[in-house]
Amino acid sequence: MIKIGQVWDEIADELCQHDDDFLVSMKRSCNLSYFELCAKAPWEALRREVELNFANADVNHTMLLPGDLYGVEACIANAATGSSRRYGIEYVPGVRYGNTGRSTYAFKTPVQIALATLQDVYVNNLTNVWTGGTWLAAYIGEYISFGSNPGVFCITAENTFTPCFNGESIMGGIATIRPVGTRRMMLTDENDDYVSAKTTLYYWVTPQPFYNPEQELLLPASRALELSVFIKMLGAKDRRESDADRYRAEYREALDAMIAMNPRFTRPMPPTNMQGDKAFDMRHGASYYRRTL
């Protein structure tokens, strides 16, 4: 893995700027570029999966998705038999406008109002706990964001979250639980009826922002990120569009190369020796037992 400190050094060296004000601005642009790049493709290091039980859907037949979800690679129904084997039908992306003739998943209206806003919150750098605000046990499993810091964190226990917080310590700030924009999903079958069954969602997540040089870059390569920062720094901030333009073609090539390096998602397939929901036992017949005596 590439450490982000190496990328920062490369950017500063190539632009021949190392003063403190530049480094602060560059790191902020680097975070923005990093989040934009992570949204473009399901990068291997950001892939996750979660089981959703749509029998627990709300009155609108939707379910909340993980708060750190960036995009969906696949939504596959759990098989009716062999429930631990996820080889069921695959839902295709779409919207519920009439009979699609296919089993479909659709994003519905996202969260418009946060579940809770906590005030007077304190979080120390490199910790995974916060103090302040009002705690409710119902917050476990929700996602929390802190102030203007990018990224969200999953609440695992009382005032505890994961992963740890790498930003500058927050003293008396604001935290948001179930932030605005958290997505909801609905499933329909080939007859356009709502689905209330277990499915496995394969998705990729938002990364954690960079604050420390020791943090790892969760992309297959670093050049596209470097070039994206060059374009932001020269074009948007320094108003030197002609200088930024010479990096744009190389950026597109670097992005294409990075996407080519990313392994494609392959949906789980049943073993070839399955018979129903059980493995077919090849050890049968008199000849087998004669050989094992």
C-alpha positions as CSV (number, residue, x, y, z in Angstrom):
1,M,0.0,0.0,0.0
2,I,1.1,3.6,-0.7
3,K,1.3,6.0,2.2
4,I,-0.4,9.3,1.7
5,G,2.7,11.1,3.0
6,Q,4.5,10.0,-0.1
7,V,1.8,11.4,-2.4
8,W,1.9,14.7,-0.5
9,D,5.7,14.9,-1.0
10,E,5.4,14.2,-4.7
11,I,2.8,16.9,-5.2
12,A,4.8,19.5,-3.2
13,D,8.0,18.6,-5.1
14,E,6.4,18.7,-8.6
15,L,4.8,22.1,-7.9
16,C,7.9,23.3,-6.1
17,Q,6.0,24.6,-3.1
18,H,6.6,23.6,0.5
19,D,5.4,26.5,2.6
20,D,2.9,25.8,5.4
21,D,-0.1,27.6,3.8
22,F,0.4,25.7,0.5
23,L,0.6,22.3,2.4
24,V,-2.7,23.0,4.3
25,S,-4.5,24.0,1.1
26,M,-3.0,21.1,-0.8
27,K,-4.0,18.5,1.8
28,R,-7.6,19.8,1.7
29,S,-7.7,19.6,-2.1
30,C,-6.2,16.1,-1.8
31,N,-9.0,14.9,0.4
32,L,-11.6,16.3,-2.0
33,S,-9.9,14.7,-5.0
34,Y,-9.6,11.4,-3.1
35,F,-13.3,11.3,-2.3
36,E,-14.1,12.1,-6.0
37,L,-11.9,9.3,-7.3
38,C,-13.3,6.8,-4.8
39,A,-16.8,7.5,-6.1
40,K,-15.8,6.7,-9.7
41,A,-15.4,2.9,-9.3
42,P,-15.8,0.1,-6.8
43,W,-12.1,-0.1,-5.8
44,E,-11.2,-3.4,-4.3
45,A,-10.0,-2.1,-1.0
46,L,-13.3,-0.3,-0.4
47,R,-15.6,-3.3,-1.2
48,R,-17.9,-4.5,1.5
49,E,-21.0,-6.8,1.7
50,V,-24.0,-6.8,4.1
51,E,-27.1,-8.9,4.5
52,L,-30.4,-7.0,4.4
53,N,-33.7,-8.5,5.5
54,F,-36.4,-6.7,3.7
55,A,-39.0,-8.4,5.9
56,N,-38.0,-5.6,8.3
57,A,-38.6,-2.8,5.7
58,D,-40.5,0.3,6.7
59,V,-44.1,1.2,5.7
60,N,-42.8,2.5,2.3
61,H,-41.1,-0.9,1.7
62,T,-37.6,0.6,1.9
63,M,-34.6,-0.2,4.0
64,L,-31.9,2.1,5.2
65,L,-28.5,1.3,3.7
66,P,-25.1,1.7,5.4
67,G,-24.3,5.3,6.0
68,D,-20.9,5.0,4.4
69,L,-22.2,3.5,1.1
70,Y,-20.8,5.1,-2.0
71,G,-22.2,2.8,-4.7
72,V,-23.7,-0.7,-5.3
73,E,-22.0,-3.5,-7.3
74,A,-24.7,-6.1,-6.9
75,C,-27.8,-7.1,-5.0
76,I,-28.3,-10.8,-4.9
77,A,-31.1,-12.7,-3.2
78,N,-30.2,-15.4,-0.7
79,A,-31.0,-18.8,-2.1
80,A,-34.3,-20.3,-0.8
81,T,-32.3,-23.5,0.0
82,G,-28.9,-23.6,1.6
83,S,-29.5,-20.2,3.3
84,S,-25.8,-19.7,3.9
85,R,-25.1,-19.9,0.2
86,R,-25.8,-16.7,-1.7
87,Y,-26.6,-17.9,-5.1
88,G,-30.1,-16.5,-5.6
89,I,-31.4,-14.2,-8.3
90,E,-29.7,-10.9,-9.0
91,Y,-31.7,-7.7,-8.8
92,V,-30.9,-5.2,-11.6
93,P,-30.7,-1.5,-10.9
94,G,-33.7,0.5,-12.0
95,V,-36.8,2.4,-10.8
96,R,-40.3,1.2,-10.1
97,Y,-42.2,2.6,-13.1
98,G,-44.6,-0.1,-14.2
99,N,-43.8,-3.8,-14.8
100,T,-40.1,-4.1,-15.6
101,G,-40.2,-7.8,-16.1
102,R,-37.0,-8.1,-14.0
103,S,-36.3,-8.3,-10.3
104,T,-35.2,-4.7,-9.6
105,Y,-33.6,-2.7,-6.8
106,A,-34.1,1.1,-6.7
107,F,-32.8,3.9,-4.5
108,K,-35.7,5.8,-3.0
109,T,-35.9,9.2,-1.3
110,P,-32.8,9.5,1.0
111,V,-32.8,10.7,4.5
112,Q,-34.0,14.3,4.6
113,I,-33.6,15.1,8.3
114,A,-30.8,13.7,10.4
115,L,-31.8,11.3,13.2
116,A,-30.1,13.4,15.8
117,T,-27.7,16.4,16.1
118,L,-25.5,16.2,19.2
119,Q,-24.0,19.4,20.6
120,D,-20.9,20.1,22.8
121,V,-19.2,16.9,21.5
122,Y,-15.6,16.1,22.2
123,V,-13.4,13.7,20.2
124,N,-9.7,13.3,20.6
125,N,-7.3,12.5,17.7
126,L,-6.6,8.8,17.2
127,T,-9.5,7.6,19.4
128,N,-12.8,5.9,18.7
129,V,-15.0,7.4,21.5
130,W,-16.8,10.7,21.9
131,T,-18.2,12.5,24.9
132,G,-21.0,15.0,25.1
133,G,-24.5,15.0,23.6
134,T,-27.4,12.8,24.6
135,W,-26.9,9.0,24.2
136,L,-29.7,6.6,23.2
137,A,-29.2,2.9,22.8
138,A,-31.0,3.1,19.5
139,Y,-27.9,4.8,18.0
140,I,-26.0,1.5,17.9
141,G,-25.6,0.5,14.3
142,E,-26.2,4.0,13.0
143,Y,-23.5,6.2,11.4
144,I,-22.1,9.5,12.8
145,S,-20.2,12.4,11.3
146,F,-18.3,15.0,13.2
147,G,-18.6,18.7,12.3
148,S,-17.2,19.5,8.8
149,N,-14.9,16.5,8.8
150,P,-15.5,14.3,5.7
151,G,-16.3,10.7,6.2
152,V,-18.7,8.8,8.6
153,F,-18.2,6.3,11.3
154,C,-20.3,3.3,12.4
155,I,-21.5,3.4,16.1
156,T,-20.7,0.1,17.7
157,A,-21.4,0.7,21.4
158,E,-22.2,3.5,23.7
159,N,-20.3,6.6,22.6
160,T,-18.0,4.3,20.6
161,F,-17.4,4.2,16.8
162,T,-15.2,2.6,14.2
163,P,-12.7,3.2,12.6
164,C,-10.8,5.6,14.8
165,F,-10.9,9.4,14.3
166,N,-7.7,10.7,12.6
167,G,-8.6,14.4,12.4
168,E,-7.7,17.2,14.7
169,S,-9.3,16.9,18.1
170,I,-12.8,18.3,18.3
171,M,-13.6,20.4,21.4
172,G,-17.3,21.3,21.9
173,G,-18.3,20.6,18.3
174,I,-21.4,19.2,16.6
175,A,-22.0,15.6,15.6
176,T,-24.7,14.2,13.3
177,I,-26.3,10.8,13.6
178,R,-27.7,9.3,10.4
179,P,-26.7,12.2,8.3
180,V,-28.8,13.7,5.6
181,G,-28.4,11.9,2.3
182,T,-28.2,8.4,3.8
183,R,-29.7,6.2,1.1
184,R,-32.8,3.9,1.2
185,M,-33.4,0.9,-1.1
186,M,-36.5,-0.9,-2.3
187,L,-36.8,-4.3,-4.1
188,T,-39.5,-5.5,-6.5
189,D,-39.8,-8.8,-8.2
190,E,-40.5,-9.6,-11.9
191,N,-44.2,-9.1,-11.2
192,D,-43.6,-5.6,-9.8
193,D,-44.5,-6.8,-6.3
194,Y,-42.5,-5.7,-3.2
195,V,-39.9,-8.1,-2.0
196,S,-39.6,-9.0,1.7
197,A,-36.7,-11.5,1.7
198,K,-33.1,-11.6,2.7
199,T,-30.5,-10.3,0.2
200,T,-26.8,-9.7,0.1
201,L,-25.7,-6.2,-0.9
202,Y,-22.3,-5.9,-2.5
203,Y,-21.2,-2.3,-2.3
204,W,-18.2,0.0,-1.8
205,V,-17.7,2.6,0.9
206,T,-16.6,6.2,1.4
207,P,-12.9,6.3,2.5
208,Q,-11.6,7.9,5.6
209,P,-10.1,11.3,5.0
210,F,-6.3,11.9,5.1
211,Y,-4.9,13.7,8.1
212,N,-1.7,11.8,8.9
213,P,1.1,10.9,6.5
214,E,1.1,7.3,7.7
215,Q,-2.5,6.6,6.4
216,E,-2.7,4.3,3.4
217,L,-4.0,5.2,0.0
218,L,-6.8,2.7,-0.8
219,L,-6.4,3.1,-4.6
220,P,-4.4,0.8,-6.9
221,A,-2.1,3.7,-7.9
222,S,-1.4,7.3,-6.9
223,R,-0.8,9.2,-10.2
224,A,-4.5,10.0,-10.9
225,L,-4.8,11.5,-7.4
226,E,-1.7,13.6,-7.8
227,L,-2.9,14.9,-11.2
228,S,-6.3,15.7,-9.9
229,V,-4.7,17.8,-7.1
230,F,-2.5,19.5,-9.6
231,I,-5.6,20.5,-11.6
232,K,-7.4,21.8,-8.5
233,M,-4.4,23.7,-7.2
234,L,-3.4,25.3,-10.5
235,G,-6.8,25.8,-12.2
236,A,-9.3,26.5,-9.5
237,K,-7.1,28.1,-6.9
238,D,-4.3,29.8,-8.8
239,R,-6.4,30.6,-11.9
240,R,-3.7,29.1,-14.1
241,E,-6.1,27.1,-16.4
242,S,-3.5,26.9,-19.2
243,D,-1.1,25.2,-16.8
244,A,-3.8,22.9,-15.5
245,D,-4.9,21.9,-19.0
246,R,-1.6,20.1,-19.7
247,Y,-2.4,17.7,-16.9
248,R,-5.9,16.8,-17.9
249,A,-5.1,14.3,-20.7
250,E,-2.6,12.6,-18.5
251,Y,-5.2,12.5,-15.7
252,R,-7.7,10.7,-17.9
253,E,-5.0,8.2,-19.0
254,A,-3.9,7.6,-15.3
255,L,-7.6,7.1,-14.3
256,D,-8.1,4.6,-17.1
257,A,-5.0,2.7,-16.1
258,M,-6.0,2.6,-12.5
259,I,-9.5,1.3,-13.4
260,A,-7.8,-1.4,-15.5
261,M,-5.8,-2.5,-12.4
262,N,-8.9,-2.9,-10.3
263,P,-10.2,-6.5,-10.2
264,R,-13.7,-6.9,-11.5
265,F,-16.5,-8.0,-9.2
266,T,-17.5,-11.6,-9.7
267,R,-20.8,-12.7,-8.2
268,P,-20.7,-15.8,-6.0
269,M,-21.4,-19.0,-7.9
270,P,-22.4,-22.4,-6.5
271,P,-19.8,-25.2,-6.6
272,T,-20.1,-27.5,-9.5
273,N,-20.6,-30.5,-7.2
274,M,-23.8,-29.2,-5.6
275,Q,-27.0,-31.3,-5.7
276,G,-29.8,-29.2,-4.4
277,D,-28.4,-27.4,-1.3
278,K,-25.9,-30.1,-0.5
279,A,-22.6,-31.2,-1.9
280,F,-22.8,-34.3,-4.1
281,D,-20.8,-37.1,-2.4
282,M,-18.6,-38.8,-5.0
283,R,-17.6,-41.5,-2.5
284,H,-20.2,-44.1,-3.3
285,G,-20.5,-47.5,-5.0
286,A,-18.9,-50.8,-4.3
287,S,-15.7,-50.0,-6.1
288,Y,-15.0,-47.1,-3.8
289,Y,-15.4,-49.2,-0.6
290,R,-13.3,-52.0,-2.0
291,R,-10.5,-49.4,-2.5
292,T,-10.7,-48.1,1.0
293,L,-10.8,-51.5,2.8
